Amino acid sequence: MTSTVPALGTRTAEGSALQAVLLDMDGTLVDTEGFWWDVETEVFASLGHTLDDSWRHVVVGGPMTRSAGFLIEATGADITLAELSVLLNDGFEERIGRDLPLMPGAARLLAELSTHEIPTALVSASHRRIIDRVLKSLGPHHFGLTVGGDEVPRTKPHPDPYLAAAAGLGVDPVRCAVVEDTATGVAAAEAAGCHVVAVPSVADITPAARRTVVASLEEVDLTFLRGLMTQMR
C-alpha cells in the first residue's frame, strides 16, 4: 500500500537527508533522572551513608559503573560495585513500576516519527532489564531497535552506543539527529558524529557546533529535526 503521509525529513537536498532519530531514555523521554537519585539516596541510607546533593551532577547521565563507583568511593560504603548495581536496578525497577511519567512532548514526538516512518532508535545507558520495562510505557513499536548500556563494549560518554544504533538501522551517524538531556549523552552522540538536540534535565548544557539546546521536547518536531540537516549543508 502506498502511504499518503508526506515524507517529512526524508530528503531536503542531496546528501542532507535526515536518515534517523536516536533518542536517549532517562530524562529525555521519561522523567526518571530524579528517580535514579532517589533510589541511590535510599540505598546508601540503608547502608548508613548520606549522599551529598552536589554529587547528583556528577552521577547524572552516566553509566552505572561510573556513577555507582563514584558513590562507593565518595561514601566509603562497604559494598561491591556488582552488589550495588543489583540494589540500584532493583530499586529503580520497583520505582518505575509505581509511576513512569513521560517528558512533555515525548508521546507526540514519538507518534510523529512513527507516522512518517522515520527510522528511530532508543539509546540508553540503562541496562536491558530497565529498558524493557520502560518500553511498555513508551511503546516498543516506536523504535526500530534499542541499545542498552550493558550491550556495548563502552557506554556513554563513548560513541559506541550511537554508532551501534546507526549501524543497526543502516544509516550514516552524520545524518542522524540525537536527542539527549545530559552532558555525558551529548558527548557520546557528538563523538559518533551525530547532530545533537540537547534538552537539559539536571545540569545546564551550552550550545555548540552541531549542538542545539532547547528547553523542552515540546519545541522539537520533525520539521525542526529536518532543519538541523539543512543547516549543515
N, C-alpha and C positions, 0 to 999 in steps of 0.2 A: 504494500500500500504506500502511495506517495504521501508524504507528510505535507500538510498545508501550513505548518508552523514556520514562520520566517527564520532563516538560518542566521540569527544574530550572532556576531562574533566569530563566524566560521571563516570569513575572509574579508580583509579590509584593503589589502594591497598585496602584490606579490611578495612573499617572504615575511608578511607581517600578520599572519593569522593568529588568532587565539586558539591554540590547539587543545588546551586542557586547563582545568582549575583544580588546584591542590589545596586542601583545607586542613588546617590544624583542628584539634578537637577541644581540649580543655581550655576554657577561657575565650575561645573563638566561636565555636558553635554552641557549646553548652557552658552554663555559668557555674563551673566547678572548681576554678582555681582556689576559691575560698574553702571549698570542701577539703582539698588536699591539706591546706594549712590547719584546718580544724582537726583533721584526723591525726596529723603529725603532732599537734599540741596535746591531744588526748592520749596518744600512745606514749609520748615521753612523760606526761604527767603520771601515767601508770607505772613508769619506770623510776619515778621520783625526781624528775627534772622539769624545769620550767623553760620554755623556749622564749628567747628574746624576739620581740616583734620585728626588730630590724633585720633579723635573719630571713624573713619572708621574701625579701627582694633577692636574696642570694639563691634560694632554692626554687623560686618560681620558674616554671617552663623547662626545667632541665630534666635529664634522665634520672630515674630513681637511684641509680648507683651514685650519682653525683650528689643529689640532694640528701639522701639518707646518709651517705658517707660523711658529708659535711656536718650534719646534725649529731652524728655519733661522736665525731671529733670535737665539736664545739661544746657538747654537754659532758663528754666523758662517760656516757652511758655504757653499762656492761651488757652489750648485746652485739651480735654479729650482723653484718650487712644482710646476709641471707635471712636471718631471723626477723630483722626489722622490715625487710621488704615484704615478707608474708603478712606481718601485722598491718602494715600500711595498706596493702592491696585488699586485705580482708575488711579493714575499717572503711575504706573508700567504697568498696562494692556494697557494703551494708548501707552506707550513706546515700548512694545514688538510687538504691532500691526504695528509699523513702520519698525522695524528691529529686527530680532532674530537670531544672528549668533551662530552657533554650535561651540563647542570647537574642536580644531584639533584632529582628531582620533575618535570623538564621533560617527559619522554616520557609520564608518567602524566597530567599536566595536559592536554597536547595531545590525548591519546586521549579523555579525559573530555569535553572541549569538542566534539570531533568526534562522539562517541557521542550527545550531547544536542543536536547540530546548532546550537550557539551560533555565530553569525557571529564569525569570528576573522580578524585581520589581523596580519601581521608588519610592524613599522615600525622601520626601521633607518637609522642614519647611514652605514652601509657602502654602497658602490656596488653597482649591479645585478650586476656580474660576480661579486662576492663572495657576494651573497645567493643567486644561483642555484647556486653551489657548495654552500653550507651547506644549502640546501633539500633536496639529495639525501640528507642525513643526517636532517634534521628530518621530511621527508615533505611534499611540496607539497600533498597532499590535505587537510592540516590547516588550510589557510588559504584564505579566500575571495579575498584579494588580498594583495599585498606592496608595500611602498613603500620605495624606496631613497633614500639621501641625495643622489644625483645626479639625482633625478627630481622634485624640488620646488624652487620658487624660493629658498626659505630652509629649511635643515635645522635640526635641533635645535641650540640651545635654543628656536628659534622654534616656534610651534604648527603651522606648515604641514603637516608630515608626518602629524600626528594628525588634523588637520582633513581632509586628503586621504583618509586611511583611512576616517574616519567617513562622508564623502560617498560614497566608493566602495562602502561597504557599505549606504548608505541609512539610516543611523542618526543619532541625536542624540548629539553628543560628551558631553553631560552624563550620558547613560545608558550611557556606556562605562567599563569598568574597564581601566586601563592597568597593565601590569607592567613596571617599569624597574629598572635597577641603578645608575644614576649621577645626580648632581645635574643634569647637562645634560639628560638624558632626562626627569627628573621635571619640570623647568622647562617643557619643551616640552608635556608632557601637561597640566600644570596650566594653562598659558596657553590651551590648547584647551578647557578647561572639564571635563576628564575627572577621575574619581576615580582616584587612583594607589595602587598597591601597590608599595612600594619594597623591593627585595631587594639591599641594598648589596653590591657586589663588591670595590671597592678603597677608596673613601673612605666615611666614615660619612654617613648621611642621617638627619635628625631627623623625628619625626612632626609633622604639622601638620593644619590643616583640610583635609578631603578627601584626606588622605595617610596611609596606614597602612604602617608599617615592619615587616617580618618578617625572620627570619634566613635563611630558605630557602624555595624553591618547594615544598618538602615540606609547608609549612604552608598552602599555597594550593590550594583545590579549588573546585568550582562553588558549593557551599553557602556557602563563605567569600565568594566574589565577589558572590553574590546578597545576602548580608548587608550589603555595602557600600552597596547601593542602598537598602535599608530604613532604614539609619542616616541617610539624607539626607532622609527624609520630614519 
